[in-house]
Amino acid sequence: MVAPVTRLVVFDLDGTITRHDTLMAYVTGLLRQRPWRLLSLLRVAPAALAYAFGRLDRGELKARLLATTLGRYTRAELEAWTKRFTERLVARGLRADALSAIEGHRHHGDVLALLSASPDLYVPAIAARLRFDEVICTELRWTDDHLDGALRSANRRGPEKTRCVARLASRHPGLRTVAYANAVSDLDHLHRVDEPLLVCGSWRARRQAASAGIPHAEWR
């Protein structure tokens, strides 16, 4: 009997495993506990406009958002919210087909990696709940006991995701690579793995994936 071949399987998070974006859900969910703090979102507007006009990249926008909205919270407060947020997300916010795919790969003995541009405030907690073997996400900087908001790593998006997949593959030499993701910005790393799948992609993402020979699936 031939033993099954183990693969390295890389999952994106937002829109692939989850039904919706997690970053704004995390931020606004915490701010709603003290509703007046929602006003801090207004102070992000100049950065959002700068991003819209190409004067700020997504990583810088993310840093401004987090510093402006969450900079007042202590590490203990954020850890407590992360626990509640993760429990709610796992209970109600994940795609059933994504969970089935994760479990199928685990049963097969594959190496599971979660790779996300979302921050390390909560992505490692989600990875732990879903029993991933590896997790790579955008890392944030702290000043003493408070979140600085600046990025301590590159924003794990686009070409940086491709570099992360290459680093994962180098740590698991000889394994076939599988990747699931949902966005146009993910097509570069999907194109470079052995078994790619675009999940619940936009019309633009589906069109570009089809041109690159990348299959698409609608997960519920």
DRENDO-1510 file (C-alpha; in Angstrom, 1 decimal, always signed):
<recs>
REC; n; res; u; v; w
REC; 1; MET; +0.0; +0.0; +0.0 .
REC; 2; VAL; +1.4; +3.4; -1.0 .
REC; 3; ALA; +1.4; +5.9; +1.8 .
REC; 4; PRO; -0.3; +9.3; +1.1 .
REC; 5; VAL; +2.0; +12.1; +0.1 .
REC; 6; THR; +2.1; +14.9; +2.7 .
REC; 7; ARG; +1.6; +18.4; +1.3 .
REC; 8; LEU; +2.2; +21.9; +2.6 .
REC; 9; VAL; -1.2; +23.7; +2.7 .
REC; 10; VAL; -1.4; +27.4; +3.0 .
REC; 11; PHE; -4.7; +29.1; +3.9 .
REC; 12; ASP; -5.5; +32.8; +3.7 .
REC; 13; LEU; -7.8; +34.0; +6.4 .
REC; 14; ASP; -10.1; +36.9; +5.5 .
REC; 15; GLY; -12.7; +36.0; +2.9 .
REC; 16; THR; -11.2; +32.5; +2.6 .
REC; 17; ILE; -11.7; +30.9; +6.0 .
REC; 18; THR; -13.8; +33.8; +7.4 .
REC; 19; ARG; -16.9; +35.2; +5.7 .
REC; 20; HIS; -15.9; +38.8; +6.2 .
REC; 21; ASP; -12.9; +41.1; +7.0 .
REC; 22; THR; -11.6; +40.5; +10.5 .
REC; 23; LEU; -9.6; +43.7; +11.1 .
REC; 24; MET; -12.4; +46.2; +11.2 .
REC; 25; ALA; -14.6; +43.7; +13.0 .
REC; 26; TYR; -11.9; +43.4; +15.7 .
REC; 27; VAL; -11.5; +47.1; +16.0 .
REC; 28; THR; -15.1; +48.2; +15.9 .
REC; 29; GLY; -16.2; +45.4; +18.2 .
REC; 30; LEU; -13.8; +46.5; +20.9 .
REC; 31; LEU; -14.6; +50.2; +20.4 .
REC; 32; ARG; -18.4; +49.6; +20.8 .
REC; 33; GLN; -17.8; +48.5; +24.3 .
REC; 34; ARG; -17.1; +52.2; +25.0 .
REC; 35; PRO; -19.2; +53.8; +22.2 .
REC; 36; TRP; -17.6; +57.2; +22.5 .
REC; 37; ARG; -14.4; +55.7; +21.4 .
REC; 38; LEU; -15.9; +55.0; +18.0 .
REC; 39; LEU; -15.3; +58.7; +17.3 .
REC; 40; SER; -11.6; +57.8; +17.1 .
REC; 41; LEU; -12.4; +56.3; +13.7 .
REC; 42; LEU; -12.9; +59.9; +12.4 .
REC; 43; ARG; -9.2; +60.6; +13.0 .
REC; 44; VAL; -8.3; +57.8; +10.6 .
REC; 45; ALA; -10.1; +59.7; +7.7 .
REC; 46; PRO; -7.1; +61.7; +6.6 .
REC; 47; ALA; -5.0; +58.5; +6.3 .
REC; 48; ALA; -7.8; +56.8; +4.4 .
REC; 49; LEU; -8.0; +59.7; +1.9 .
REC; 50; ALA; -4.2; +59.6; +1.5 .
REC; 51; TYR; -4.5; +55.8; +0.8 .
REC; 52; ALA; -7.3; +56.5; -1.7 .
REC; 53; PHE; -5.1; +58.9; -3.6 .
REC; 54; GLY; -2.0; +56.7; -3.6 .
REC; 55; ARG; +0.0; +58.6; -1.0 .
REC; 56; LEU; -0.1; +55.9; +1.6 .
REC; 57; ASP; +0.2; +52.1; +1.2 .
REC; 58; ARG; -2.0; +49.6; +2.9 .
REC; 59; GLY; +0.5; +48.7; +5.6 .
REC; 60; GLU; +0.8; +52.4; +6.6 .
REC; 61; LEU; -3.0; +52.7; +6.6 .
REC; 62; LYS; -3.3; +49.7; +8.9 .
REC; 63; ALA; -0.7; +51.1; +11.3 .
REC; 64; ARG; -2.5; +54.5; +11.4 .
REC; 65; LEU; -5.8; +52.7; +12.1 .
REC; 66; LEU; -4.5; +50.6; +14.9 .
REC; 67; ALA; -2.5; +53.3; +16.6 .
REC; 68; THR; -5.4; +55.7; +16.4 .
REC; 69; THR; -8.1; +53.4; +17.6 .
REC; 70; LEU; -6.4; +50.9; +19.9 .
REC; 71; GLY; -3.4; +52.8; +21.2 .
REC; 72; ARG; -5.1; +53.6; +24.5 .
REC; 73; TYR; -5.7; +49.9; +25.4 .
REC; 74; THR; -3.3; +47.9; +27.5 .
REC; 75; ARG; -1.9; +44.5; +26.4 .
REC; 76; ALA; -4.1; +42.8; +29.0 .
REC; 77; GLU; -7.2; +44.5; +27.7 .
REC; 78; LEU; -6.4; +43.6; +24.1 .
REC; 79; GLU; -5.6; +40.0; +25.1 .
REC; 80; ALA; -9.0; +39.7; +26.9 .
REC; 81; TRP; -10.8; +41.1; +23.8 .
REC; 82; THR; -8.8; +38.8; +21.5 .
REC; 83; LYS; -10.1; +35.8; +23.4 .
REC; 84; ARG; -13.7; +36.9; +23.2 .
REC; 85; PHE; -13.4; +37.9; +19.5 .
REC; 86; THR; -11.8; +34.6; +18.6 .
REC; 87; GLU; -14.5; +32.6; +20.3 .
REC; 88; ARG; -17.2; +34.5; +18.5 .
REC; 89; LEU; -15.5; +34.3; +15.2 .
REC; 90; VAL; -14.9; +30.6; +15.4 .
REC; 91; ALA; -18.5; +30.0; +16.5 .
REC; 92; ARG; -20.3; +32.1; +13.9 .
REC; 93; GLY; -18.0; +33.7; +11.4 .
REC; 94; LEU; -16.2; +30.9; +9.5 .
REC; 95; ARG; -17.0; +29.2; +6.2 .
REC; 96; ALA; -18.2; +25.6; +6.7 .
REC; 97; ASP; -16.4; +24.5; +3.5 .
REC; 98; ALA; -13.2; +26.0; +4.8 .
REC; 99; LEU; -13.4; +24.1; +8.0 .
REC; 100; SER; -14.1; +20.9; +6.0 .
REC; 101; ALA; -11.0; +21.6; +3.9 .
REC; 102; ILE; -8.9; +22.2; +6.9 .
REC; 103; GLU; -10.1; +19.0; +8.6 .
REC; 104; GLY; -9.6; +17.0; +5.4 .
REC; 105; HIS; -6.0; +18.2; +5.1 .
REC; 106; ARG; -5.3; +17.5; +8.8 .
REC; 107; HIS; -6.7; +14.0; +8.4 .
REC; 108; HIS; -4.5; +13.5; +5.4 .
REC; 109; GLY; -1.5; +14.4; +7.5 .
REC; 110; ASP; -0.7; +17.6; +5.6 .
REC; 111; VAL; +1.2; +20.5; +7.2 .
REC; 112; LEU; -1.2; +23.4; +7.7 .
REC; 113; ALA; -0.1; +27.0; +7.5 .
REC; 114; LEU; -2.2; +30.1; +8.1 .
REC; 115; LEU; -0.8; +33.1; +6.2 .
REC; 116; SER; -2.6; +36.5; +6.6 .
REC; 117; ALA; -2.0; +40.2; +6.3 .
REC; 118; SER; -4.2; +40.7; +9.4 .
REC; 119; PRO; -2.3; +41.5; +12.6 .
REC; 120; ASP; -0.8; +39.3; +15.3 .
REC; 121; LEU; -3.3; +40.8; +17.8 .
REC; 122; TYR; -5.6; +37.9; +16.9 .
REC; 123; VAL; -4.4; +35.8; +14.0 .
REC; 124; PRO; -2.2; +33.4; +16.1 .
REC; 125; ALA; -5.2; +32.9; +18.4 .
REC; 126; ILE; -7.4; +31.9; +15.5 .
REC; 127; ALA; -4.6; +29.6; +14.2 .
REC; 128; ALA; -4.4; +27.9; +17.6 .
REC; 129; ARG; -8.1; +27.4; +17.7 .
REC; 130; LEU; -8.1; +25.8; +14.3 .
REC; 131; ARG; -5.0; +23.8; +15.1 .
REC; 132; PHE; -2.7; +25.1; +12.3 .
REC; 133; ASP; +0.9; +24.0; +12.4 .
REC; 134; GLU; +2.4; +27.3; +11.2 .
REC; 135; VAL; +1.2; +30.9; +11.3 .
REC; 136; ILE; +2.6; +34.0; +9.6 .
REC; 137; CYS; +0.8; +37.3; +9.9 .
REC; 138; THR; +1.6; +41.0; +10.1 .
REC; 139; GLU; +3.5; +41.8; +13.3 .
REC; 140; LEU; +2.9; +44.9; +15.3 .
REC; 141; ARG; +5.1; +47.0; +17.6 .
REC; 142; TRP; +4.5; +47.7; +21.3 .
REC; 143; THR; +5.7; +50.4; +23.5 .
REC; 144; ASP; +5.9; +49.1; +27.1 .
REC; 145; ASP; +2.3; +47.9; +27.8 .
REC; 146; HIS; +0.6; +49.7; +25.0 .
REC; 147; LEU; +0.2; +49.0; +21.3 .
REC; 148; ASP; +2.3; +51.3; +19.2 .
REC; 149; GLY; +0.5; +50.4; +16.0 .
REC; 150; ALA; +3.6; +50.6; +13.8 .
REC; 151; LEU; +4.3; +47.4; +11.8 .
REC; 152; ARG; +7.2; +45.3; +13.2 .
REC; 153; SER; +7.2; +43.2; +10.0 .
REC; 154; ALA; +6.3; +43.7; +6.4 .
REC; 155; ASN; +2.6; +43.8; +5.7 .
REC; 156; ARG; +1.9; +40.2; +4.7 .
REC; 157; ARG; +0.1; +41.0; +1.4 .
REC; 158; GLY; +0.8; +40.7; -2.3 .
REC; 159; PRO; +4.5; +40.0; -3.1 .
REC; 160; GLU; +5.3; +39.7; +0.6 .
REC; 161; LYS; +2.8; +36.8; +0.8 .
REC; 162; THR; +4.7; +35.1; -2.1 .
REC; 163; ARG; +8.0; +35.5; -0.2 .
REC; 164; CYS; +6.3; +34.0; +2.9 .
REC; 165; VAL; +5.1; +31.0; +0.9 .
REC; 166; ALA; +8.6; +30.5; -0.4 .
REC; 167; ARG; +10.0; +30.6; +3.1 .
REC; 168; LEU; +7.5; +28.1; +4.3 .
REC; 169; ALA; +8.3; +25.8; +1.4 .
REC; 170; SER; +12.0; +26.1; +2.2 .
REC; 171; ARG; +11.2; +24.9; +5.8 .
REC; 172; HIS; +9.3; +21.9; +4.4 .
REC; 173; PRO; +11.5; +20.8; +1.4 .
REC; 174; GLY; +10.1; +18.2; -0.9 .
REC; 175; LEU; +6.4; +18.8; -0.1 .
REC; 176; ARG; +3.9; +19.7; -2.8 .
REC; 177; THR; +2.4; +23.1; -2.1 .
REC; 178; VAL; -1.3; +23.9; -1.9 .
REC; 179; ALA; -2.8; +27.3; -1.4 .
REC; 180; TYR; -6.3; +28.7; -0.8 .
REC; 181; ALA; -7.0; +32.4; -1.1 .
REC; 182; ASN; -9.6; +34.9; -2.3 .
REC; 183; ALA; -8.2; +38.2; -3.5 .
REC; 184; VAL; -6.5; +39.6; -6.6 .
REC; 185; SER; -3.5; +40.4; -4.4 .
REC; 186; ASP; -3.2; +36.7; -3.7 .
REC; 187; LEU; -2.9; +35.6; -7.3 .
REC; 188; ASP; +0.8; +35.9; -7.4 .
REC; 189; HIS; +1.4; +33.3; -4.7 .
REC; 190; LEU; -1.4; +31.1; -6.0 .
REC; 191; HIS; +0.3; +31.0; -9.4 .
REC; 192; ARG; +3.5; +29.7; -7.8 .
REC; 193; VAL; +2.1; +26.7; -5.9 .
REC; 194; ASP; +1.5; +23.2; -7.2 .
REC; 195; GLU; -2.3; +23.2; -6.3 .
REC; 196; PRO; -3.9; +26.6; -6.1 .
REC; 197; LEU; -7.6; +27.4; -5.5 .
REC; 198; LEU; -9.2; +30.8; -5.6 .
REC; 199; VAL; -12.1; +30.8; -3.1 .
REC; 200; CYS; -15.1; +33.2; -3.3 .
REC; 201; GLY; -13.2; +35.6; -5.4 .
REC; 202; SER; -14.5; +38.9; -6.9 .
REC; 203; TRP; -15.4; +39.1; -10.6 .
REC; 204; ARG; -12.0; +40.7; -11.3 .
REC; 205; ALA; -10.1; +38.0; -9.3 .
REC; 206; ARG; -12.0; +35.2; -11.0 .
REC; 207; ARG; -11.3; +36.6; -14.4 .
REC; 208; GLN; -7.5; +37.0; -13.7 .
REC; 209; ALA; -7.4; +33.6; -12.1 .
REC; 210; ALA; -9.0; +32.0; -15.2 .
REC; 211; SER; -6.4; +33.7; -17.4 .
REC; 212; ALA; -3.7; +32.2; -15.2 .
REC; 213; GLY; -5.2; +28.7; -15.2 .
REC; 214; ILE; -6.1; +29.0; -11.5 .
REC; 215; PRO; -9.4; +27.2; -10.6 .
REC; 216; HIS; -12.1; +28.9; -8.6 .
REC; 217; ALA; -14.6; +27.6; -6.0 .
REC; 218; GLU; -17.5; +29.2; -4.1 .
REC; 219; TRP; -17.3; +28.1; -0.5 .
REC; 220; ARG; -20.3; +28.4; +1.8 .
</recs>
